[in-house]
């Protein structure tokens, strides 16, 4: 299972061009959703005005080197390691989900665009990266969903209580889980089966919700 490129196997029944078009469509949906969110919330105007106020009230003008240093530290600390969450379970779950998603999406794009033809030979590393990334996403996302959400952990709401903002985590976990299930069913190499097609549909729908719902997740 971990050595198989699921998209190469899928290419026996689905055109690689169709898979590549789907990936491009997901990217366009993200861009469209982000732009809609910016227009709706007027984020650009807010940050522009805030930047002007900050510049006027600044007591020191940073050099280019100092600005690069601040940005680098912010990326390394707040973004790459999510240090703002502290050293605890929430941070670990977030890091697992974040890096798992990065690995899963990166490997998906590489294998779809470069190794989805049935005649192509996929380097052994990429299927492993894809499966490990999907597993990390499922584990990190599930851990967060069932045990670490603020409204569940602190406010005693049931884990199955879903609000619109929760759909991102659910769709993210679902897409990885359905992808893993599809890969497992493909690895069984059984004839005249139908369940792999069912999970392929689930995989497609969960990705449509994930990438197509960017605007609604942020409302």
C-alpha atoms as one frame of an Amber mdcrd trajectory, in Angstrom:
protein
   0.000   0.000   0.000   2.674   2.533   1.026   4.656   1.780  -2.116   1.745
   2.374  -4.502   1.011   5.594  -6.320  -2.818   5.729  -6.057  -3.074   8.182
  -8.945  -1.120   5.949 -11.296  -3.515   3.107 -10.507  -6.470   5.457 -10.868
  -5.166   6.496 -14.304  -6.188   3.074 -15.592  -9.794   4.276 -15.468  -9.502
   8.085 -15.191  -7.532  10.278 -17.600  -4.411  11.894 -16.040  -5.429  15.135
 -17.755  -8.745  15.011 -15.928  -6.948  14.569 -12.600  -4.607  17.462 -13.383
  -7.563  19.646 -14.373  -9.208  18.825 -11.060  -6.110  19.979  -9.144  -6.027
  23.227 -11.120  -9.738  23.724 -10.411  -9.102  23.285  -6.679  -6.405  25.960
  -6.844  -8.749  28.342  -8.663 -11.454  27.717  -6.066  -9.029  28.675  -3.286
  -8.059  31.878  -5.103 -11.702  32.767  -5.793 -12.732  32.069  -2.202  -9.860
  34.118  -0.815 -10.657  37.075  -3.075 -14.332  36.909  -2.117 -13.359  36.917
   1.546 -11.046  39.912   1.057 -13.748  41.860  -0.780 -16.434  40.969   1.748
 -14.387  41.807   4.847 -12.388  44.622   3.227  -9.207  43.130   4.693  -6.876
  44.955   2.307  -8.274  48.361   3.268  -8.066  47.491   6.972  -4.451  46.309
   6.827  -3.445  49.235   4.602  -4.931  51.761   7.030  -3.459  49.890   9.995
  -0.019  49.899   8.346  -0.259  53.676   7.776  -1.161  54.241  11.435   1.678
  52.001  12.605   4.147  53.813  10.374   3.092  57.201  11.707   3.365  56.088
  15.344   6.675  54.257  14.858   9.530  55.454  17.050  12.229  53.702  15.030
  12.671  52.985  11.330  13.905  49.449  10.774  16.593  48.753   8.228  16.042
  46.174   5.493  18.215  43.695   7.386  16.219  44.184  10.598  12.936  43.722
   8.749  14.198  40.492   7.172  15.331  39.299  10.604  11.912  39.997  12.159
  10.081  38.277   9.296  12.428  35.266   9.457  11.936  34.880  13.217   8.171
  35.170  12.809   8.110  32.481  10.115  10.422  30.170  12.065   8.679  30.623
  15.411   5.013  31.502  14.932   4.350  29.766  11.610   6.762  26.851  11.208
   6.557  25.633  14.808   3.310  27.322  15.986   5.036  28.468  19.163   2.109
  30.753  20.023   0.176  27.624  21.061   2.687  26.802  23.775   4.348  23.466
  24.478   1.382  21.147  24.809  -1.045  18.755  23.157  -2.741  21.459  21.081
   0.558  22.498  19.506   1.548  18.895  18.759  -1.815  18.131  17.148  -1.593
  21.322  15.089   1.960  20.573  13.910   0.993  16.997  12.964  -1.982  18.205
  10.965  -0.132  21.110   9.345   2.950  19.209   8.199   0.873  16.164   7.329
  -1.273  18.313   5.054   1.781  19.924   3.432   3.297  16.488   2.715  -0.022
  15.088   1.483  -0.786  17.973  -0.876   2.773  18.269  -2.171   3.024  14.558
  -2.942  -0.428  14.624  -4.549   0.536  17.434  -6.931   3.864  15.790  -7.837
   2.380  12.353  -8.476  -0.627  13.685 -10.403   1.355  15.974 -12.690   4.492
  13.875 -13.184   3.722  10.235 -12.400   0.013   9.639 -13.031   0.486   7.821
 -16.337   0.202   4.020 -15.997   3.477   3.750 -17.957   5.401   6.091 -15.633
   7.624   4.891 -12.824   7.041   6.697  -9.553  10.080   7.197  -7.289   9.493
   5.142  -4.139   9.737   8.199  -1.864   6.643   9.993  -3.151   4.015   7.337
  -2.285   5.544   7.068   1.188   5.415  10.851   1.642   1.786  10.844   0.460
   0.666   8.085   2.831   2.616   9.406   5.833   1.258  12.896   5.211  -2.310
  11.598   5.038  -1.837   9.601   8.258  -0.419  12.610  10.112  -3.314  14.772
   8.913  -5.894  12.240  10.063  -4.207  11.707  13.441  -3.587  15.408  14.136
  -7.013  16.496  12.912  -8.867  13.737  14.773  -6.946  14.408  17.975  -7.884
  18.065  17.761 -11.509  17.365  16.834 -12.321  14.827  19.534 -10.210  16.058
  22.441  -8.713  19.526  22.044 -11.353  21.853  20.614 -12.009  24.708  23.002
 -15.784  24.306  23.009 -15.446  20.571  23.703 -12.530  20.682  26.134 -13.506
  23.773  28.123 -17.208  24.363  27.509 -18.410  20.741  27.617 -20.100  20.825
  24.219 -20.475  17.391  22.555 -17.793  16.466  20.016 -20.422  16.042  17.300
 -21.581  19.671  17.557 -20.614  21.204  14.213 -20.521  24.870  13.247 -19.643
  26.318   9.849 -16.025  27.026  10.783 -15.545  23.355  11.743 -16.140  22.201
   8.173 -12.528  22.987   7.247 -11.093  20.520   9.767 -13.724  17.908   8.958
 -13.180  18.190   5.194  -9.395  18.139   5.660  -9.492  14.964   7.752 -12.104
  13.375   5.484 -10.098  13.978   2.293  -6.999  12.364   3.819  -8.968   9.475
   5.320 -10.842   8.738   2.093  -7.565   8.953   0.164  -5.962   6.404   2.470
  -8.996   4.127   2.219  -8.948   4.371  -1.575  -5.242   3.488  -1.616  -5.835
   0.506   0.671  -8.645  -0.825  -1.522  -6.478  -0.381  -4.624  -3.670  -2.367
  -3.003  -5.969  -5.383  -2.565  -6.106  -5.786  -6.374  -9.513  -7.435  -6.350
 -11.540  -7.797  -9.543 -15.062  -6.521 -10.187 -15.162  -4.459  -7.011 -17.183
  -1.325  -6.432 -16.134  -0.029  -3.022 -12.996   1.705  -4.336 -15.208   3.746
  -6.674 -17.420   4.743  -3.754 -14.439   6.037  -1.791 -13.126   7.779  -4.899
 -16.404   9.732  -5.006 -16.066  10.479  -1.279 -12.486  11.648  -1.887 -13.590
  13.965  -4.696 -16.530  15.409  -2.742 -14.441  16.025   0.390 -11.868  17.921
  -1.679 -14.591  19.980  -3.345 -15.909  20.935   0.088 -12.395  21.637   1.399
 -11.152  23.824  -1.456 -14.491  25.168  -2.597 -15.586  26.209   0.882 -12.716
  28.616   1.638 -14.998  31.658   1.628 -17.685  30.073   3.823 -15.175  28.631
   6.314 -13.924  32.150   7.009 -17.292  33.885   7.280
